[in-house]
């Protein structure tokens, strides 16, 4: 990843920092959720539970949602198995299941990088194993010298023309500039197309952040529409061997989906974690 991507990450980080003086005597659900994310990143389970209980006192519905998200976050960080090369056995064989392939930054000329092709190879093998599943490709224009190319479009071209995947099985999300937008835009398309369950496909180090984003966005969107959330079932990954992005980057992404801010007095304590995780991600 480039230095410019690293700089953009830190500018986007400003969106989740609350620069106001804290007023602990008048906590709202949103401020409590910001504290919840902070304490989870800090591995303070006692305070995580305290924040959840305070949220429940204000909104039982939000408590149920956030409790499920926190439990899922713990699962992906500590218990989730990464399936290399192809999706695991036991997934739905019906057409209301879909594979969601997360994009990767294009070369300057708009061509796919090897890692993006690797993700597509995993998607192709998974699509052969589950021939009724649709394949959603995500990612917008990230090529500095080719403004017409998109990550999703280039992945489709590779999957259809090189791998031989039926184009009728592919749905594109071509607007997103990052994984947060991938989740927001793609969940909306999945709901419109009556998809009930998904399996996330990406690189090994990227899976945890991608999973928490799609899980939380599915729940937030379903809550706003009064429908059952799309379920994130499993994963399939392209193996790179890179370090995982870390809980601080997962928490930053989750805060963006929930629309909450982390107080500046709290986030100052997270900066070493955030810097380390971001450096590992962008320059590994």
DAHUGI-V148186 format. One record per backbone hydrogen bond with DSSP energy under -0.5 kcal/mol. NH is the residue of the N-H (numbers start at 0). CO is the residue of the C=O. Records with the same first field share a line. If there is no record, write none. Layout:
NH = CO / CO
//
This chain:
5 = 1
6 = 2
7 = 3
8 = 4
9 = 5
10 = 6
11 = 7
12 = 8
13 = 9 / 10
14 = 11
15 = 12
16 = 13
17 = 15 / 261
18 = 16
25 = 22
26 = 23
31 = 27
32 = 28
33 = 29
34 = 30
35 = 31
36 = 32
37 = 33
38 = 34
39 = 35
40 = 36
41 = 37
42 = 39
43 = 38
44 = 42
47 = 43
48 = 44
49 = 45
50 = 46
51 = 47
52 = 48
53 = 49
54 = 50
55 = 51
56 = 52
57 = 53 / 54
58 = 54
62 = 58
63 = 59
64 = 60
65 = 61
66 = 62
67 = 63
68 = 64
69 = 65
70 = 66
71 = 67
72 = 68
73 = 69
74 = 70
75 = 71
76 = 72
77 = 73
78 = 74
79 = 74
82 = 80
83 = 81
84 = 236
87 = 234
90 = 87
96 = 93
97 = 196
98 = 133
99 = 198
100 = 98 / 135
101 = 99 / 200
106 = 110
109 = 106
115 = 112
116 = 112
117 = 113
118 = 114
119 = 115
120 = 116
121 = 117
122 = 118
123 = 119
124 = 120
125 = 121
126 = 122
127 = 123
128 = 124
129 = 125
132 = 129
133 = 96
134 = 168
135 = 98
136 = 134 / 170
137 = 100
138 = 172
139 = 175
141 = 139
143 = 141
144 = 107
145 = 142
150 = 139
151 = 138
153 = 149
154 = 150
155 = 151
156 = 152
157 = 153
158 = 154
159 = 155
160 = 156
161 = 156 / 157
162 = 157
163 = 158
164 = 158
168 = 165
169 = 166
170 = 134
172 = 136
181 = 177
182 = 178
183 = 179
184 = 180
185 = 181
186 = 182
187 = 183
188 = 184
189 = 185
190 = 186
191 = 187
192 = 188
193 = 190
194 = 189
195 = 95
196 = 95
197 = 230
198 = 97
199 = 233
200 = 99
201 = 235
203 = 237
205 = 202
206 = 202 / 203
209 = 205
210 = 206
211 = 207
212 = 208
213 = 209
214 = 210
215 = 211
216 = 212
217 = 213
218 = 214
219 = 215
220 = 216
221 = 217
222 = 218
223 = 219
224 = 220
225 = 221
226 = 221
230 = 195
232 = 197 / 230
233 = 197
235 = 199
236 = 82
237 = 201
238 = 236
244 = 204
249 = 245
250 = 246
251 = 247
252 = 248
253 = 249
254 = 250
255 = 251
256 = 252
257 = 253
258 = 254
259 = 254
261 = 15
262 = 260
263 = 17
265 = 262
266 = 262
267 = 263
268 = 265
269 = 265 / 266
270 = 266
273 = 269
274 = 270
275 = 271
276 = 272
277 = 273
278 = 274
279 = 275
280 = 276
281 = 277
282 = 278
283 = 279
//
